[in-house]
Every structure is written in C-alpha cells, then in structure tokens.
C-alpha cells in the first residue's frame, strides 16, 4: 500500500504541476492580453468583469492550489521522513501495536520514490538499527525489524542463544565473536496465548535493547532458512545484504526463516515514536476495532 501511495503521490504532483506550468506558459498570457484589449476599448471595467476575464479555469485553479502542498508532502515523505504504523507485535517490547513511528528516509541513501534507485549515497545500516525494508518475498509489503547481521557476518542462533561473528578485515584479521549477554528484566509484563514472556535486556558489546522470549516455544529451527555450506541455525550474511530479527524473538517471522534483506530493499531507519494508540477493548465492545481506546503519551520519543 505504501508503494502504491508513493506512485499516486508522484502522479498527482506531476499532473498538477504540468497543468499549472502549461497555463502559465500558454493560457495566462492570453488572458492578460484579452484583459488589455478589453480595457483599451472600455473606459473602465468593473472588478467583476476583470475577474471574469483573468479568472483561471477550475482545473487550473485546483492544480495551482494543490501543487505546492502535494510537492512538499512528496519531497518530505520520499526523501526526509515517512510515517509508519506498527501493525504487529514482532518488535515488542521496543515497538507496540498502535505505535506510529517516523522513518528517516535519508539514512541509507536517497532513492527515487517510484523505481527506488539510489540517487545519493548517505550511509549504511549499523548493527542494532531498527529499520524498515521491503519484504524480500513480496516487495509491496513493508517490514520492520532490527539489524543483527551486517554483510560478511556469521550469525548463529542456537537454543535461543544469539552469536554474531563479524567478518574478517581486509588485512585478514578475523575478530572474535561479539559478546552478547542477557539480563532478565521481568516476567509476565507481556503474554502470548496466556504464557508469561521473559523480558531481557540484550547487551551486544555495549549496545543494549530489550527482547522478549517465550519459554514454552521451541525455536522452530526445522523451518530456518537453509543456506548452502552452513549448518542448521547458522547464517553467513552475503555482501550487500543484511540479517534482520524481531525483538519479540519467538513471535517474529524474520531472516531466520526467509533469508536476507538486500540493500536495494532498504526504506529507512526508524528513529522516533510520534504517537501511540491503544486498541484494547472488551470482546462485547460496540466500537470498531480500528477506533483507538486511548493514547499512550509516555511512549512518544526516540527508538532504541
């Protein structure tokens, strides 16, 4: 839907701008000429008569009015910031259903809004970034996950334990695996099908963020993405691609199951929650499910 909206926005901008430009070049001068002739042949024209002669057609007037606004929105949304809504719980506890976030579009390069070709290089994802990307198996769908593996990294996920081994350097120096530790925060703050989830703070060499683990669920390694030359639960990130995981580790369909995120699929970096709505209601509530039941003001702010 977001991709379709981008195309529609570009088309409206181009059409309204073209209508306005054609009028400025060809028809507006003719209206002014017509007015000059009328004024030359009449002692004094009324304001109503002048307005009737120089008035823009309805189509032109509409294009004249909406073009600056639409063009501003298109530039803002395509190259600077784009709003997204979190539709699922795969990034809990970092992001909740009902969070509305801002995605910084220029973090990973400026791209044209239609073909998404990179126009300007501005940066690359870093390990730990929360990022939005086009789902590799259906690029009409936007996904949001966390960057766990960079190009060349070896990722191992075994018995819900994560290990990241960065790629060797140009000088063939191979760094040790990153130290990843977990500190339990609480149990039961979040639940899945009645099972209390364990909330941990995951520390990857000094970078901290919270994750959720469901102690009652297996890691479903039999469904992991099979990569040639690696054992089950091991992944080597190809050049130009990234390994993404959800913070809700046992309720996230991510790179463990469908593979890697190509660089050309990147949309931007999630940087802030600008508003958050609650949608919790009783089963017998008469309100439609899309109507918020409250606002979580405390959630507004930056994303870690």
C-alpha positions in Angstrom: 0.0 0.0 0.0 2.8 2.4 0.8 4.4 1.8 -2.6 1.1 2.5 -4.3 0.7 5.6 -2.3 4.1 6.8 -3.3 3.3 6.3 -7.0 -0.1 8.1 -6.7 1.6 11.0 -4.9 4.2 11.4 -7.6 1.5 11.2 -10.4 -0.7 13.9 -8.7 2.4 16.1 -8.2 3.4 15.7 -11.9 -0.1 16.2 -13.3 -0.9 19.2 -11.1 2.5 20.8 -11.8 2.2 20.2 -15.6 -1.3 21.7 -15.7 -0.1 24.8 -13.8 3.0 25.1 -16.0 1.1 24.9 -19.3 -1.3 27.5 -18.1 1.5 29.9 -17.0 3.2 29.5 -20.4 0.3 29.4 -22.8 -3.0 30.5 -21.4 -2.3 33.0 -18.6 -0.6 35.4 -21.2 -3.6 35.1 -23.4 -6.0 36.1 -20.6 -3.8 39.1 -19.8 -3.8 40.1 -23.5 -7.6 39.7 -23.6 -7.8 41.9 -20.5 -5.6 44.6 -22.0 -7.8 44.7 -25.2 -10.9 44.9 -23.1 -9.5 47.8 -21.0 -8.4 49.6 -24.1 -11.9 49.5 -25.6 -13.7 50.5 -22.4 -13.3 53.5 -20.2 -13.4 51.4 -17.0 -14.1 47.7 -16.4 -15.8 46.6 -13.2 -14.0 44.3 -10.8 -16.4 41.6 -11.7 -15.6 41.9 -15.4 -11.9 41.9 -14.8 -12.2 38.8 -12.6 -14.2 37.1 -15.3 -11.6 37.7 -17.9 -8.5 36.7 -15.9 -10.0 34.0 -13.8 -8.3 30.7 -14.0 -10.4 27.7 -15.1 -11.4 25.4 -12.3 -8.9 22.7 -13.2 -6.1 25.2 -13.3 -7.1 26.8 -10.1 -7.3 23.4 -8.4 -3.8 22.5 -9.7 -2.5 25.9 -8.7 -3.8 25.3 -5.1 -2.7 21.7 -4.5 0.7 21.6 -6.4 2.8 23.3 -3.7 1.3 21.3 -0.9 1.5 18.0 -2.7 5.0 18.7 -3.9 6.1 19.5 -0.3 4.5 16.3 1.0 6.1 14.2 -1.7 9.6 15.6 -1.0 9.1 15.2 2.7 7.8 11.7 2.5 10.2 10.4 -0.2 13.5 11.9 0.9 13.2 13.0 4.6 10.7 11.3 6.9 7.8 8.9 6.3 5.2 7.9 8.9 4.5 4.2 9.5 2.1 2.3 11.8 3.2 -0.8 13.7 0.6 -3.5 12.8 2.0 -6.5 14.7 3.8 -7.4 17.9 7.0 -8.8 16.3 9.1 -5.9 17.6 7.8 -5.9 21.2 8.8 -4.6 23.7 10.6 -1.9 21.6 7.5 -1.2 19.4 3.9 -2.0 20.3 0.9 -2.4 18.1 -0.6 1.1 17.7 2.7 2.9 17.7 3.1 5.5 14.9 6.7 5.9 14.0 8.9 8.2 11.9 11.3 6.6 9.5 14.3 8.6 8.4 14.4 8.1 4.6 17.9 9.6 4.0 19.8 7.3 6.5 20.6 4.7 3.9 20.8 6.7 0.7 18.3 8.9 -1.2 16.2 7.0 -3.6 13.6 8.0 -6.2 10.1 7.3 -4.9 8.9 5.2 -7.9 11.8 2.8 -9.1 13.7 3.2 -5.8 17.0 3.6 -7.4 19.7 5.1 -5.2 20.4 8.6 -6.2 22.8 9.7 -3.4 24.9 7.6 -1.0 24.3 8.9 2.6 25.1 5.9 4.8 24.6 2.2 5.6 22.7 0.3 8.3 24.6 -0.3 11.5 24.2 -3.3 13.8 21.3 -2.6 16.2 19.4 -0.2 13.9 15.7 -0.6 13.8 15.0 -0.4 10.1 12.1 -0.6 7.6 12.6 -2.5 4.4 10.6 -4.1 1.6 9.9 -7.7 2.4 12.1 -9.8 0.1 9.3 -12.2 -0.8 6.8 -9.5 -1.6 8.2 -6.0 -2.1 4.7 -4.5 -1.8 4.9 -5.2 1.9 6.9 -3.1 4.4 8.6 -4.9 7.3 10.3 -3.5 10.4 13.0 -5.4 12.3 16.3 -4.9 13.9 19.7 -5.2 12.1 21.5 -8.1 13.7 24.0 -9.1 10.9 26.0 -6.9 8.5 27.5 -8.1 5.2 30.0 -10.8 5.9 28.9 -11.6 9.5 28.3 -15.1 10.7 25.1 -15.4 12.7 24.4 -18.4 14.9 21.0 -18.9 16.6 21.1 -22.0 18.8 18.6 -22.8 21.6 17.5 -19.1 21.5 21.1 -18.0 22.1 22.5 -15.5 19.5 26.1 -15.3 18.4 27.5 -12.8 16.0 30.9 -13.1 14.5 31.9 -10.1 12.4 33.6 -10.6 9.0 37.4 -10.6 8.7 39.1 -7.4 7.8 40.9 -6.5 4.6 44.2 -7.5 6.4 42.6 -10.9 7.0 42.2 -10.2 10.7 39.2 -12.2 12.0 37.7 -10.7 15.1 36.2 -12.8 17.9 32.5 -13.3 18.2 30.7 -10.4 19.8 29.9 -10.8 23.5 26.1 -11.0 23.9 24.7 -11.1 27.4 21.1 -11.2 28.8 19.8 -9.7 31.9 16.3 -10.6 33.0 14.0 -7.5 33.5 10.7 -9.2 34.4 8.3 -12.0 33.6 4.7 -11.6 32.7 4.7 -7.9 31.6 3.8 -9.4 28.2 1.9 -12.6 27.5 1.5 -14.8 24.4 -1.5 -17.1 24.4 -1.6 -17.0 28.2 2.1 -17.7 28.6 4.1 -15.1 30.5 7.0 -13.9 28.4 10.5 -13.2 29.8 11.8 -9.7 29.1 15.6 -9.5 28.8 18.0 -6.6 28.2 20.3 -7.8 25.5 23.8 -6.3 25.6 25.9 -6.7 22.4 29.3 -5.2 23.2 27.8 -2.2 24.9 24.7 -1.7 22.8 21.6 -2.5 24.8 18.0 -3.1 23.9 15.2 -5.3 25.3 13.9 -8.5 23.8 11.1 -11.0 24.7 11.5 -14.8 24.9 8.6 -17.3 25.1 10.0 -20.1 27.3 7.3 -22.5 26.2 8.0 -22.3 22.5 10.8 -24.1 20.6 12.9 -22.1 18.2 11.4 -23.9 15.1 14.9 -24.4 13.7 13.5 -27.1 11.3 11.9 -24.1 9.5 15.0 -22.0 9.4 16.3 -20.7 6.1 18.6 -23.3 4.6 21.8 -21.7 3.4 24.2 -23.8 1.4 27.5 -24.5 3.2 26.2 -23.8 6.7 24.7 -25.9 9.4 21.2 -25.6 10.8 20.8 -22.3 12.7 23.9 -20.8 11.1 23.9 -18.0 8.6 26.6 -16.1 6.7 25.3 -12.8 5.5 26.1 -12.2 1.8 27.7 -8.9 0.6 25.2 -6.2 0.0 22.6 -7.9 2.3 21.6 -7.8 6.0 20.3 -10.2 8.6 17.1 -8.9 10.4 15.4 -10.2 13.5 12.4 -9.1 15.6 12.9 -8.2 19.2 9.9 -10.5 20.1 12.1 -13.4 19.2 9.5 -16.2 19.4 6.8 -14.2 17.6 8.7 -12.8 14.6 9.0 -14.1 11.0 12.4 -12.7 10.1 15.7 -13.6 8.4 15.9 -16.9 10.4 13.0 -18.1 8.2 13.2 -16.3 4.9 16.8 -15.2 4.4 18.5 -11.9 4.0 17.5 -8.3 3.2 19.0 -7.0 0.0 20.4 -3.4 0.1 18.0 -2.3 -2.6 15.1 -3.2 -0.3 16.0 -0.7 2.4 13.5 2.0 3.1 15.0 3.8 6.1 15.8 3.9 9.8 13.1 4.1 12.4 14.0 7.0 14.7 11.0 8.0 16.8 7.5 7.2 18.0 5.4 10.3 17.4 2.2 9.0 18.9 0.9 5.7 20.2 -2.7 4.5 20.4 -4.2 1.7 22.5 -6.7 -0.6 20.8 -7.5 -2.9 23.7 -11.2 -3.4 24.3 -13.7 -5.9 25.7 -15.0 -8.6 23.3 -18.5 -7.2 23.6 -17.4 -3.7 22.8 -19.5 -2.0 20.1 -16.6 0.1 18.9 -15.0 -0.8 15.5 -11.6 -2.5 16.0 -9.8 0.4 14.2 -11.0 3.0 16.7 -8.4 3.8 19.4 -9.4 3.3 23.1 -6.6 5.5 24.5 -3.4 7.3 23.9 0.0 6.2 25.3 1.6 9.6 25.6 4.6 8.2 27.6 5.7 6.2 24.5 6.5 9.3 22.4 10.2 9.7 21.8 13.3 8.1 20.3 13.6 4.4 19.4 16.5 2.5 21.0 
